[in-house]
Amino acid sequence: MVLTRSPPKKMPRKAIREQRALVRSQILRATSANSPLPPSYYKAISQYLSQAFADGTYLKDGPPKADAPASAPPNPLTDPGAMEGMMAGMKTQMVMMVPQMIIMGWINFFFQGFVLIKLPFPLTLGFKSMLQRGVETPDMDVRWVSSLSWYFLNFFGLNGLYRLILGGENAADSSRDMTTPFAAAAAAAPQPGQAQDYNKLFKAERDNLEFSEGLHTWVAQDVDKRILQKYGRIPADGK
Amino acid sequence: MEVTFALQKLAAYKPRQSRKSKETFESGLALLEHGSYAKKGETGWDEVEKLALAALDQGNTEVADVRTFALSIYVTPPDAAVALYAPQRCLKILADKFPDSPRVDVLTGIRMEATERPEVVLRYYDELLEEDSSRAAIWRRKAHVLRQMGKIDKAVEELSAMLDTFYTEVEGWLELADIYLTCQQYTYALQSLSHALLLSPQNPSYFLQFAETAYLAEDIPLALKMFLQTVDMTDDDDGEMAPSDSIPSGITLRAWFGVKLLITEPRAASSSASQTSPPTTSNLSALDNLSTERLRTAYLDLKNESPPVAEGDLITALTALVK
């Protein structure tokens, strides 16, 4: 896995700035209920951010133009960055396939021609090719299962059981490896396929900022009273 | 007491110099001599980096200033040449081990800052940034070099641009505030500090700094509240002693001192730029009593003699103690 992973892509300044602008407002909002800042300072920062989000100051490509059409999300296939992300997923898949194939070949080699179990129920002839792979006898009852078939049945059939017993993200769950390369790429962290529309995110963040501004309380608002009570200079007010 | 005083002087001399760097330097040097850094695995390399920084810290001050050298004589100073030699060796070790590491690049830059002309270092940083424009550490060093060169306006510009991108660098905000302070731009300094406060609201020393800056900006009620907030955060009220029996020290003492100074100030109830409402008059006088009492307690503890009776004398006597 380590070998196939491509090194993290370097982002230009503007992209980082765009990506982290949201964090900035989140930090501000996180403190709002017990803010270290007095109201005027908090408001100044909050309104600055809100204005910057409205104007698109933090957008990578600069503020959007008024007459530009609502931009469609860029096609992932034309963006070399996104393409690279997809290729990385595919590359990983390819390498994962190699040990699978070796194991399969190994099993094929050793267990060809053995009959392993007998099913307790009868089956129609159609299952013959599925259950008796590796044993080329036309006359044998379909209830007999060859070892190779039994291996495959278990290999694919036990995943559900594993997930049930061991939980969703367990190491024994091989169905993850079996998904298509595109699905794997899409599940990779920041969705290389579709670029985030930061403009929309920023617009949404403005509402959050406004909401937090209403919640803002300065932690030092009544600190004089608190100190005096703590040192027993004025009586505590019944709390 | 003497040694601490000398160390405090040292620390005041160069704000970024840590008092620990000498210790780090000495213990690290032994590590380097024995070559045992490689055996310690991942942490060993960290140690070498730290040693390089500490040695630079030591080497710099000792070469640069004879007076600091004389002051630090208490703790057997290492030879200045060794101090400048050690980072070179550390750098070589690290550069051999991690040829393309951005951290080693930064370290090389800092090493160059110690001996090269600032223009040369600046060019080095510019080259690195051209290669990859998103390296926060290099960007910050660049702003720092600009500041050292006296190009304050450029330094502020670079630093603000960097902080606009990498918002979470608390140190960067503090440095920006520091630059503004040296230019007497107290309002801007307050704004930079407010970001530092947002990023780490659990650190009382930022509150203290904010309060002191607010005092300089003549926003007295704001400063008063911030000083009190510092007191509230630092007095050890989780301990077994009642807060009124504890002895204020360190940052708490300094905050109490600030409270006292502000209350004696005639402008205590004046209007403030940040529209902070000052405490009520009765609360103010109670705070006045309380802060005097606190300061007396601290004085008694530090000096082992009864504090001066007159308030003015008490303040003067304490000025030297809370420095």
Boltz contact constraints between the chains, C-beta under 6 A:
constraints:
  - contact:
      token1: [A, 10]
      token2: [B, 132]
      max_distance: 6.0
  - contact:
      token1: [A, 11]
      token2: [B, 134]
      max_distance: 6.0
  - contact:
      token1: [A, 12]
      token2: [B, 133]
      max_distance: 6.0
  - contact:
      token1: [A, 13]
      token2: [B, 133]
      max_distance: 6.0
  - contact:
      token1: [A, 13]
      token2: [B, 134]
      max_distance: 6.0
  - contact:
      token1: [A, 13]
      token2: [B, 165]
      max_distance: 6.0
  - contact:
      token1: [A, 16]
      token2: [B, 134]
      max_distance: 6.0
  - contact:
      token1: [A, 16]
      token2: [B, 165]
      max_distance: 6.0
  - contact:
      token1: [A, 17]
      token2: [B, 165]
      max_distance: 6.0
  - contact:
      token1: [A, 24]
      token2: [B, 167]
      max_distance: 6.0
  - contact:
      token1: [A, 27]
      token2: [B, 198]
      max_distance: 6.0
  - contact:
      token1: [A, 31]
      token2: [B, 198]
      max_distance: 6.0
  - contact:
      token1: [A, 31]
      token2: [B, 201]
      max_distance: 6.0
  - contact:
      token1: [A, 36]
      token2: [B, 197]
      max_distance: 6.0
  - contact:
      token1: [A, 36]
      token2: [B, 201]
      max_distance: 6.0
  - contact:
      token1: [A, 37]
      token2: [B, 194]
      max_distance: 6.0
  - contact:
      token1: [A, 38]
      token2: [B, 274]
      max_distance: 6.0
  - contact:
      token1: [A, 38]
      token2: [B, 276]
      max_distance: 6.0
  - contact:
      token1: [A, 40]
      token2: [B, 274]
      max_distance: 6.0
  - contact:
      token1: [A, 40]
      token2: [B, 275]
      max_distance: 6.0
  - contact:
      token1: [A, 41]
      token2: [B, 194]
      max_distance: 6.0
  - contact:
      token1: [A, 220]
      token2: [B, 225]
      max_distance: 6.0
  - contact:
      token1: [A, 220]
      token2: [B, 229]
      max_distance: 6.0
  - contact:
      token1: [A, 223]
      token2: [B, 225]
      max_distance: 6.0
  - contact:
      token1: [A, 223]
      token2: [B, 228]
      max_distance: 6.0
  - contact:
      token1: [A, 223]
      token2: [B, 229]
      max_distance: 6.0
  - contact:
      token1: [A, 223]
      token2: [B, 232]
      max_distance: 6.0
  - contact:
      token1: [A, 224]
      token2: [B, 228]
      max_distance: 6.0
  - contact:
      token1: [A, 224]
      token2: [B, 279]
      max_distance: 6.0
  - contact:
      token1: [A, 224]
      token2: [B, 283]
      max_distance: 6.0
  - contact:
      token1: [A, 227]
      token2: [B, 228]
      max_distance: 6.0
  - contact:
      token1: [A, 227]
      token2: [B, 232]
      max_distance: 6.0
  - contact:
      token1: [A, 228]
      token2: [B, 286]
      max_distance: 6.0
  - contact:
      token1: [A, 230]
      token2: [B, 243]
      max_distance: 6.0
  - contact:
      token1: [A, 231]
      token2: [B, 243]
      max_distance: 6.0
  - contact:
      token1: [A, 231]
      token2: [B, 244]
      max_distance: 6.0
  - contact:
      token1: [A, 231]
      token2: [B, 290]
      max_distance: 6.0
  - contact:
      token1: [A, 232]
      token2: [B, 244]
      max_distance: 6.0
  - contact:
      token1: [A, 233]
      token2: [B, 286]
      max_distance: 6.0
  - contact:
      token1: [A, 233]
      token2: [B, 290]
      max_distance: 6.0
